[in-house]
Amino acid sequence: MSQRLRVSIVGGSGYGGGEALRLLLGHTGVEVVQVTSRSQAGSNVSSIHPNLRGFTRLQFVRPDELMPCDVLFLCLPHGEAVRQIEKWQGVAGRIIDLSADFRLRSPDAYRRWYGEEHGSPAWLDRFTYGLPELHRDRLRKAKLASGVGCNATAMNLALLPFARRGLVQSALCDIKVGSSEAGNATNPGSHHPERAGAVRSYSPAGHRHAAEVQQELMSEAPFRLDVAVTAVEMVRGVLCTAHIMPTRPLDEKEIWRMLRESYGEEPFVRIVRERSGIYRLPEPKVVAGTNFCDIGFEIDASTGRVVVITAIDNLMKGAAGTAVQCMNLMCGFDEREGLWFPGLHPA
């Protein structure tokens, strides 16, 4: 595309908005024209996101100062985008919402998992679930894309090769997450003396991101899914260890073939299963700052259990990175544009 698209971010002072801005500033096909923040209006964007010093002179503006643009990223807390979705649609022809407001297509499922009625149920079917590995073709035609849960992304990508073949009898996903998953608002649990050194199982059962796995992977061949989420001492990252009991025995050769068939052409999924070294299997530290999902596996020969491990950066492949990947598909850009960053080592 010869002319750069005008892009704005609503709620740009949070971690997700900051990461979206970082990626979009390096995107050759777009120009970021406005970034909103109620609390930081008038401040330089780089005063909140100091890594962007020298990359932008933008200042935060109030949401009511937002002007029409081509693409709008909504990076608002849960429950806020839904209240003004008609207003946002009047601002931009394409919208990508990073919150949980439009991830679930069923109002009943939303009520069950979020404990309240959805504010705009008629809009749920209008959004495409924004995980390209699941809905690439639909996203190319979409005007509205939802965000993805970071834990849900790690689970969906771990289970997808098996679930699509009807090979999952049950799965237990044990998930370790970094502190940035909780956002930049402080609370007693994020106070440093309480958070430092913690290994805190804050959701040992019933995590709401399981709803996205049920929606995306269980419609044709349902299976039992258990999820446990534990906060550990890292800032960025999600490590999902999915213990799968398959419907029939699987060997290493077949699993390799399934992973290659599912992900061999995916630009942001890497199969990681080395024979030696300290990085034999996926590790969140390796993908920090990137849009990659690393996936590996082991087989428990004594039980037939298949252990699939995925690692992502929760702010990237679990949020802003996937959102920009969706924008690339929706707007006809190279899917990798603005996202081809290999990460850092050591980090």
Wavefront OBJ file of the C-alpha trace (Angstrom):
o trace
v 0.000 0.000 0.000
v 1.523 3.317 -1.092
v -0.209 5.661 1.360
v 0.378 5.211 5.054
v -2.735 4.468 7.101
v -3.630 6.758 9.984
v -3.762 4.809 13.235
v -4.807 5.893 16.736
v -4.682 4.197 20.122
v -7.337 4.623 22.800
v -5.970 3.955 26.275
v -2.323 4.294 25.392
v -0.855 4.769 28.859
v -1.120 1.104 29.886
v 1.279 -1.706 29.102
v -0.772 -3.040 26.185
v -1.184 0.410 24.658
v 2.515 1.129 25.105
v 3.510 -2.066 23.341
v 1.071 -1.413 20.507
v 2.561 2.065 20.109
v 6.122 0.719 20.106
v 5.274 -1.702 17.320
v 3.284 0.775 15.255
v 6.040 3.399 15.393
v 8.273 0.899 13.595
v 5.649 -0.108 11.031
v 6.359 1.214 7.535
v 2.702 1.247 6.455
v 1.110 3.333 9.190
v 1.373 6.668 10.937
v 0.309 6.938 14.569
v -1.652 10.183 14.756
v -3.178 10.165 18.247
v -2.825 8.339 21.560
v -5.433 8.937 24.241
v -5.293 8.816 28.022
v -7.708 10.388 30.458
v -5.158 10.510 33.267
v -2.126 11.589 31.211
v -3.652 14.057 28.719
v -1.124 16.749 27.820
v 1.886 14.662 28.868
v 4.508 13.412 26.458
v 3.975 9.768 25.558
v 7.626 9.085 26.336
v 7.149 10.232 29.927
v 5.036 7.113 30.509
v 6.809 4.859 28.004
v 10.462 5.904 28.448
v 11.702 3.307 25.939
v 10.102 5.481 23.224
v 12.285 8.537 23.899
v 13.450 9.918 20.591
v 10.981 7.800 18.613
v 7.911 10.002 18.967
v 6.911 13.509 19.984
v 3.286 12.567 20.480
v 1.437 13.768 23.528
v -1.535 12.032 25.107
v -4.892 13.579 24.260
v -8.271 13.174 25.923
v -10.575 10.534 24.384
v -13.063 13.250 23.399
v -10.346 14.844 21.223
v -10.038 11.749 19.053
v -10.253 12.448 15.325
v -11.277 10.056 12.519
v -8.599 7.588 11.426
v -8.232 4.390 9.399
v -7.491 1.920 12.213
v -8.285 2.224 15.897
v -6.688 0.144 18.636
v -8.761 -0.025 21.833
v -6.449 -0.710 24.774
v -8.945 -0.092 27.556
v -9.634 -1.937 30.820
v -12.195 -4.708 30.697
v -15.752 -3.425 30.403
v -14.994 0.004 28.945
v -14.877 -0.645 25.186
v -18.306 -2.262 25.218
v -19.957 0.860 26.600
v -18.906 3.064 23.669
v -18.428 0.657 20.784
v -20.813 2.571 18.502
v -18.849 5.741 19.145
v -15.571 4.025 18.307
v -16.972 2.604 15.099
v -17.740 6.149 14.020
v -14.057 7.033 14.423
v -12.429 4.302 12.310
v -13.290 1.832 9.592
v -11.315 -0.921 11.308
v -11.155 -1.576 15.050
v -8.969 -3.956 17.041
v -9.999 -4.281 20.691
v -7.373 -5.689 23.037
v -9.754 -6.163 25.975
v -11.924 -9.172 26.805
v -15.136 -7.371 25.833
v -15.670 -9.056 22.447
v -13.716 -12.309 22.671
v -16.680 -14.575 23.372
v -19.412 -14.952 20.781
v -22.056 -16.221 23.204
v -23.764 -13.837 25.667
v -24.446 -16.859 27.887
v -20.776 -17.794 27.957
v -19.882 -14.186 28.726
v -22.339 -14.135 31.636
v -20.976 -17.403 32.999
v -17.298 -16.477 32.854
v -17.445 -12.749 33.608
v -20.321 -12.738 36.061
v -22.395 -10.047 34.371
v -24.557 -9.387 31.343
v -22.769 -8.224 28.225
v -23.467 -4.557 27.524
v -23.766 -4.933 23.734
v -24.583 -8.571 22.923
v -25.558 -7.777 19.325
v -21.926 -6.865 18.635
v -20.395 -10.164 19.739
v -20.879 -11.945 16.406
v -19.524 -8.964 14.520
v -16.013 -9.375 15.936
v -13.553 -11.952 14.610
v -11.540 -13.676 17.315
v -8.109 -12.185 16.780
v -5.755 -15.153 16.730
v -4.368 -15.417 13.174
v -3.333 -19.057 13.567
v -7.034 -19.846 13.970
v -8.783 -17.263 11.780
v -6.340 -15.884 9.219
v -8.780 -15.952 6.289
v -11.597 -14.353 8.281
v -9.283 -11.623 9.551
v -8.337 -10.670 5.991
v -11.971 -9.690 5.443
v -12.731 -8.367 8.931
v -13.434 -4.808 10.025
v -13.619 -5.713 13.723
v -11.166 -7.967 15.580
v -11.160 -8.906 19.237
v -8.157 -9.218 21.448
v -6.970 -12.584 22.740
v -6.384 -13.672 26.304
v -2.666 -14.208 26.849
v -3.206 -17.442 28.768
v -5.796 -18.499 26.204
v -3.283 -17.942 23.399
v -0.691 -20.129 25.100
v -3.331 -22.847 25.625
v -4.905 -22.599 22.180
v -1.572 -22.910 20.406
v -0.520 -25.813 22.647
v -3.730 -27.767 22.111
v -4.705 -26.837 18.542
v -2.750 -29.550 16.633
v -4.304 -32.246 18.822
v -7.808 -30.801 19.253
v -8.340 -30.267 15.525
v -7.653 -33.961 14.984
v -9.978 -35.075 17.785
v -7.057 -36.475 19.765
v -7.656 -34.832 23.160
v -9.466 -36.831 25.805
v -8.522 -34.389 28.566
v -6.005 -31.617 29.126
v -4.631 -29.967 32.240
v -2.944 -26.652 31.485
v -0.566 -25.500 34.209
v 0.294 -21.856 33.451
v 3.017 -19.655 34.947
v 2.675 -15.911 34.341
v 4.666 -12.727 34.879
v 3.569 -9.650 36.810
v 2.796 -7.504 33.744
v -0.227 -9.716 33.083
v -1.983 -7.791 35.870
v -1.518 -4.450 34.077
v 0.035 -1.237 35.352
v -2.544 -0.409 38.034
v -1.175 -1.041 41.505
v -2.858 -3.274 44.062
v -1.838 -4.981 47.324
v -0.695 -8.076 45.434
v 1.648 -6.072 43.199
v 3.333 -4.262 46.101
v 6.999 -5.232 45.780
v 7.474 -6.816 49.237
v 4.421 -8.993 48.543
v 5.182 -9.791 44.893
v 8.952 -10.339 45.016
v 9.934 -13.980 45.310
v 6.327 -15.094 45.029
v 5.052 -18.300 43.472
v 1.373 -17.542 43.954
v -1.371 -19.814 42.621
v -3.984 -17.126 42.210
v -6.333 -19.133 39.977
v -5.936 -22.862 40.672
v -9.269 -23.604 38.966
v -11.792 -21.914 36.693
v -9.677 -19.250 34.975
v -11.865 -17.285 32.559
v -9.436 -17.651 29.659
v -10.561 -21.283 29.486
v -13.726 -19.935 27.857
v -11.733 -18.952 24.770
v -10.318 -22.463 24.447
v -13.795 -23.948 24.772
v -15.088 -21.603 22.092
v -12.246 -22.061 19.626
v -11.257 -25.720 19.992
v -14.125 -27.702 21.485
v -17.077 -27.184 19.152
v -16.509 -30.368 17.139
v -14.750 -32.662 19.623
v -15.296 -31.561 23.249
v -12.795 -32.619 25.887
v -12.221 -32.021 29.561
v -10.096 -28.938 30.231
v -8.607 -27.993 33.591
v -6.585 -24.820 34.057
v -4.368 -23.641 36.914
v -2.562 -20.287 36.816
v 0.364 -19.314 39.021
v 2.117 -15.936 39.292
v 5.898 -16.241 39.370
v 8.735 -13.753 39.660
v 9.150 -12.525 36.107
v 7.812 -9.386 34.450
v 6.925 -10.651 30.983
v 5.920 -14.090 29.910
v 3.532 -17.008 29.939
v 4.647 -20.627 30.142
v 1.873 -23.153 29.519
v 2.564 -26.798 30.340
v -0.349 -28.726 28.862
v -0.695 -32.299 30.114
v -2.737 -34.031 27.403
v -4.276 -37.465 27.727
v -4.797 -38.415 24.075
v -7.697 -40.461 22.763
v -5.159 -43.003 21.441
v -1.429 -43.567 21.864
v 0.805 -41.064 20.048
v 4.476 -41.489 19.280
v 7.171 -38.890 18.760
v 7.209 -39.182 14.983
v 3.468 -38.556 14.703
v 3.581 -35.562 17.035
v 6.424 -34.028 15.036
v 4.349 -34.468 11.883
v 1.288 -32.886 13.490
v 3.240 -29.867 14.703
v 4.874 -29.358 11.319
v 1.546 -29.658 9.519
v -0.040 -27.151 11.909
v 2.780 -24.653 12.260
v 5.372 -25.258 9.554
v 4.134 -22.249 7.551
v 3.265 -20.051 10.522
v 5.534 -16.992 10.692
v 5.338 -16.640 14.475
v 5.235 -20.211 15.791
v 8.554 -22.020 16.284
v 8.903 -25.689 17.163
v 11.527 -25.980 19.902
v 12.763 -29.415 20.950
v 16.537 -29.605 21.040
v 18.570 -32.650 22.022
v 20.997 -30.746 24.235
v 21.704 -27.366 25.821
v 19.820 -25.281 28.357
v 17.179 -24.121 25.864
v 15.934 -27.548 24.825
v 12.287 -26.559 25.380
v 10.332 -23.276 25.193
v 11.131 -20.608 27.761
v 9.393 -17.215 28.146
v 12.686 -15.374 28.619
v 13.724 -16.261 25.056
v 10.576 -14.770 23.477
v 10.372 -11.612 25.631
v 9.608 -8.600 23.456
v 8.750 -10.757 20.436
v 5.597 -11.964 18.721
v 6.777 -15.574 18.698
v 5.181 -18.568 20.328
v 7.679 -21.354 20.945
v 6.186 -24.849 21.231
v 7.766 -28.132 22.290
v 6.744 -31.483 23.735
v 7.688 -34.598 25.665
v 5.965 -37.977 25.953
v 5.534 -39.850 29.227
v 6.117 -43.383 28.004
v 4.739 -44.924 31.199
v 1.280 -43.327 30.892
v 0.968 -42.157 27.284
v 0.582 -38.573 28.507
v 1.769 -35.933 26.041
v 3.251 -32.816 27.632
v 3.093 -29.808 25.303
v 4.887 -26.620 26.340
v 4.290 -23.165 24.891
v 6.033 -19.914 25.769
v 4.898 -16.418 24.777
v 5.341 -12.820 25.866
v 1.947 -11.934 27.366
v 2.197 -8.321 26.160
v 3.165 -9.352 22.635
v 1.807 -12.623 21.232
v -0.687 -12.471 24.102
v -1.837 -8.909 23.353
v -0.300 -6.085 21.292
v 1.805 -8.211 18.955
v -1.113 -10.344 17.874
v -3.236 -7.187 17.539
v -0.727 -5.705 15.081
v -0.559 -9.052 13.282
v -4.352 -8.835 12.925
v -4.077 -5.298 11.577
v -1.568 -6.471 8.984
v -4.015 -9.101 7.762
v -7.023 -6.771 7.853
v -5.216 -4.022 5.921
v -3.331 -6.090 3.364
v 0.173 -5.653 4.780
v 2.805 -8.352 5.011
v 1.749 -10.272 8.108
v 5.214 -9.877 9.636
v 5.474 -6.104 9.150
v 6.522 -4.346 12.352
v 6.875 -7.647 14.203
v 10.056 -9.254 12.913
v 12.100 -8.804 16.105
v 14.166 -11.801 17.277
v 14.320 -10.922 20.975
v 17.354 -10.485 23.176
v 19.893 -12.879 24.618
v 20.903 -12.699 27.342
v 17.941 -10.853 28.795
l 1 2 3 4 5 6 7 8 9 10 11 12 13 14 15 16 17 18 19 20 21 22 23 24 25 26 27 28 29 30 31 32 33 34 35 36 37 38 39 40 41 42 43 44 45 46 47 48 49 50 51 52 53 54 55 56 57 58 59 60 61 62 63 64 65 66 67 68 69 70 71 72 73 74 75 76 77 78 79 80 81 82 83 84 85 86 87 88 89 90 91 92 93 94 95 96 97 98 99 100 101 102 103 104 105 106 107 108 109 110 111 112 113 114 115 116 117 118 119 120 121 122 123 124 125 126 127 128 129 130 131 132 133 134 135 136 137 138 139 140 141 142 143 144 145 146 147 148 149 150 151 152 153 154 155 156 157 158 159 160 161 162 163 164 165 166 167 168 169 170 171 172 173 174 175 176 177 178 179 180 181 182 183 184 185 186 187 188 189 190 191 192 193 194 195 196 197 198 199 200 201 202 203 204 205 206 207 208 209 210 211 212 213 214 215 216 217 218 219 220 221 222 223 224 225 226 227 228 229 230 231 232 233 234 235 236 237 238 239 240 241 242 243 244 245 246 247 248 249 250 251 252 253 254 255 256 257 258 259 260 261 262 263 264 265 266 267 268 269 270 271 272 273 274 275 276 277 278 279 280 281 282 283 284 285 286 287 288 289 290 291 292 293 294 295 296 297 298 299 300 301 302 303 304 305 306 307 308 309 310 311 312 313 314 315 316 317 318 319 320 321 322 323 324 325 326 327 328 329 330 331 332 333 334 335 336 337 338 339 340 341 342 343 344 345 346 347
